[in-house]
């Protein structure tokens, strides 16, 4: 039921986004011809000008010209709208606009050199006086200079639309509403997972997802900057560079996130292959729009392949991810020319929402597991304490003390002190989630000392590669030692227990070797209160980011506990 609700919500939001992005209007006007001529002559705005030698604008402009005119011939029909019309332009240059030889407006200052020209705004609108809007043939003329434009952009950047002034403004406000909502959502999600990474759990998936959201938000800001704030046309090339770089990073981050999210093998190799593909596209494909389109499709194809493999491996959330990525990939191929402009952000929002639902479900499950682990830990603490003071233990202890008082009062006092020390240590750490390894080892030595008195043997603890500052859940190694004495009858003097640690950047691996006796070769840490206590403590502290393996190796039960590495000093203590 909940899954269907999410699907319905996502589909509705996506459809709404598409409809608003695609909304546009046009006036009741027919454009017959768009032509241009290089040079600069103020008489070229006349409707009666003989322009038979002018060239169709569809052929493109030469790169070595900076001054030119454009003439647009149009026909206004009898049933044209009565609303005031306007000319909406986006031209890479400074220009003057003429209507039938009447100057309507100036954007920037047209000049015949780089020093004289003043760059105009990249977006510009010019209202048309009602008296000029009459049925019949008309000519709109543009006197243009573009000395501040890069050569490779001069030839193909000329956009014009004639539409009702107020209606177009209303359509514009509606068209940016959804992008602004998407922008706010992306920033909130990105910041949330960024804080989650640094304050809750340092997970690669969190920082990658946060970066993906924030880079998409940055790209959306750059795209919205043009219609909302605007800029002079000489800055357009820098905007394109920012768009290109940001698009590259988004297309790189999207597959990398899923590589880590689905815990794929060969992470470094896959990342390297992806980078080479995108890097090659960046330098081989010419044109900013074409390059962005190819980058997006390559990234989506790569991600779709990863999601398909994750479905085969039965990874959590893989089916939903595959569905959303498949939809976006289909749209990018179906709407090749308009995808980057109209559907990029709504489509990627679909992927973000799908991933967000998956991550929230994971967080919810992890939190539930931790709450259960806390409750279980509290219950098991009581069970362990009860086991430590069970009647036969107390009886045997009192009998031993009674005997020592008669035979060796010093030994009795030493035993009582050791017993009190262990109970005090257990009491001090029982309510803590993590303790320094030094405290854990001290507790273990106290227990071995007590067991030495009980069995009239010497028990030693040998440690290797243990450094100060390592944090572990309390009494987990102590519990392993208790378990060894429960299932073994030691007779060898001395008997040595071994504890070592393997440290990497990401993990700590504790190896505990407990000697066995002939009668206990079939005993392991697979059942019992002790195992439940250790598992609950590990889950409480590290969620699912731990492992516990116990097996017989030669004459030792070897238990390997692997946990995430926490910041610590590297000062050796042993």
C-alpha angles and dihedrals in degrees: 000000000000092000092053090050091054091048092050091048093050094046093050094048091048094049091049091049092051093050094050095045092050096049115118138145136211133198125245093265134118120217109210103179143001114199137163142198131196118240136045126272123150091211092067091086093072115113089218094056116129100239099167090121093054120110128237110257090223088076092064133235127284113253096228098062126087102174123058145138130232123202122196117194115202142168124221112208126223094249095053117146118271093222118107110269129216139194112236112197138181108183132160096234149040114282152169121224122216129188111201090333092314113119110233104176148333127231110199116326123298112227143169096232140035090254096051099043118087111205115243129217117282091230121042138166129199122193115222116225112244092234090060094050100085131144115268139050122336139172126218112198128195122199103200140183125178108179091142095055124097112249094241091058100043096078101058115029112096120119126169135172131179113205143138108296101224096035091053091050090052091048089050092053090050092047093057096043096081093041089053091050090049090048093053092047093049092050093048093048092045094049092044094055091041090057090042089056096050100035105031115022128351098227124160091220091058095052092044093050091046091050091048092052094045094048091050087049090050091051090049090051090053091049093047092046091074099057097031106038103010130197140213114279095248088070093056094091091055090050089053091051090051091048091049095049093045092048089051091052092047091050089049096046097047097066093035090056091054091046089060096032092058092037093235122190120246093031095168094047093049091047091050093050091049092049092050091051094049093041091053092050091050094058100033102046115072124213126047097244094045092046092050091049093051092045091052094048093046091050093048093048091050091047092046089054091050092049091049090053090047090054089052089051089048094238118178112265093006096122094053091046091050091050095051094043090048091054092049092046091051092050093048089055096040096047097038097154099041104029097093093048102038112017107027098092099038089047096049088045087061090056092046092051091049092050091043092056090049094049093046090052089050092049090049092051092047092050091048091051091050092050090050090047091052091052092046092047091054091050093047093048088062091046092051093047089049089051090051092053099034114147099255090048090051091044093050091044093051090047090052092048091049091052093046092049088060099038104027118007091181091058090049092053091046092050093049090049092050091048092049091047093054093048090048091050092049090050092050096052103032095091096044125097096210132013134185115269088239091066092047093051091047089054090050092051091050090053093048089050091054092046089050090058092046096049098031089236137114116249118192133196115212117192131190133188093358114151130190121260096039108140123212136163111273123268098359094123089038088055091053090053091049089050090053093055091046093057102032139062106208120206103157115101117237104023116191130205119199129214123179136166133214112202128199132164092264106028149032120216117196117195116197118189116194118186117236133217125223093259096053106052091118096052123101141157096269102110141020140065094294094060092046090051093051093047093048092049091050093048092047092054104032107019106214096337096103141076134204124197126175124181143147116263116178106304096343137080102225118203119187118196116187120191136163116277115249126199110279143154119262097224108132116231099184 
